Amino acid sequence: MTFTVEIFLFSLFSLFSLLSATLVVLLNNAVQSVLFLVLTFFNVACLLLLLGAEFFAFLLIIVYVGAIAVLFLFVIMMLNLKLVPKTSHFGITIPIVGLVIGLLSLNFNSFLDHTDLLRLCTLNSEGLLNS
């Protein structure tokens, strides 16, 4: 497998989208969460551009970033929300999240070992062409 510019950009945008989506959930400040949500939308739009879905990329930017995320941002800023101290349950949730991620990755790896989707699609397309 050759390492091309498209693979590098896809990896970069997917990494940034995962990091910014994680920060949306983990940050306590609502304004910062909305700004990282906008960054997540832009990264996903860049991924869609790389995949050749230009219409959906621009639709995502116009609809979600242009309307919904900006609405969230202005509502949060207008309400002037204060931080409420909350108790953290990371001691309980981190092992559970690790277990769920481990089970999902194990399931995904076993799925990839048993089926080759590209080979399956190629066989189906050849069968349709020969019919």
N, C-alpha and C positions, 0 to 999 in steps of 0.2 A: 504494500500500500504506500503510495507516494504522498508526501506531505505537501499539499498545495495551499495556496492562499485562501481558497474557499474553506478548507478544513480548519485552517488556523482561525479565520474570522468566525466560523461557526462555533468553534470551541471557546473563543474569547467571549462572544456575545452570550452563549449559554452559561458560561461561568459567571459573568456579570449579572445575568438575569437571576440565577439561583442565589447569588450573594445578596442582591438588592431585595429579592423577595423574602429572604430570611431576615433581613434587617427590618422590613415592613412589619413583620410579626413580632420581632424581639424588642424593638425600641419602645420606650415609655412615652416619649414625646409624640403627640399625634401629628403635629406639623411635619416633623422629620419623617414620620411613617408615610405620610401622603407624598412627600417629595421622593422618597425611595420607591413608592408605588409608581410615580410618573417615570422614574428611571427604569423600573421593571418593564413598563409598557413600551418604552423606547427600545430597550434591548430585544424584546419579543418582536417588535416591528422590524428591527434590523434582521432578526432571524427569518422572518417571513419574506423580507426582501431577498435574502440569500437563497431561499427556497423557490423564488420565482412567483410568489403570491403578492404582487405589488398592490392589488386592489385591497386585499385584506390588511396589509401593512398600513396603508394610508387610512383605511377605515378605522383601524385600531387607534391610530394617532388622533384622528379628527374626533371620533366619538368618545373614546374613553379618556384620553388626555385632555382634549379640548373641552369636554363638557363635564364628565363625571368627576374626574380627579380635581379639576379646578373648582368645581362646586364643593367638593369635600374640603378643599383647602380654605376657601373663603368662609364656609360655615364654621369650621374649626376656629379660624382666626376671629370671626365675628362673635362667637360665643365666648371666647377668651377662657377656654377650659384650663383649670388648674390641675396640677398633678396630685393624684390621690395616692397616698402611700398604700402599697399592697404587699401582702406576704408572698414570698416566693416559694414555690414548691418544686424547684429544680432538682432537689435531692431525690424526689419520687419520680418525676417525669422523664429525666434523662435516661435512666435505665430502660424504661418502658419504650421510649422513642427509639433507643438503640436496638432493642429487641424487634420492634416492628420493622425498622429499616433493614436489619439483618435478615429477617424472614422474607421481606419483599425482594431483596437482592438475591437471596438464595433461590426463590421462586423464579425470578427473572433469568438467572443464570441457567437453571435447569430447563427453562423454556427455550433459551437460545441453543443449548446443547442438543436438544431433541428435534428442533425444526430449523430448517434453513429457509427463511421467508423468501429470499431472493430466488433460490432454486425452485421453490414451490410456485412462485409467480411466473418464472420462466417456463416451467413445465405446463402450467395452465395456459399461458399464452401460446405455446407451441401446439398444445392440444386443440385450442380454438382455431388456430390457423390451418391445421391439417384437416379439420372437419369439413 
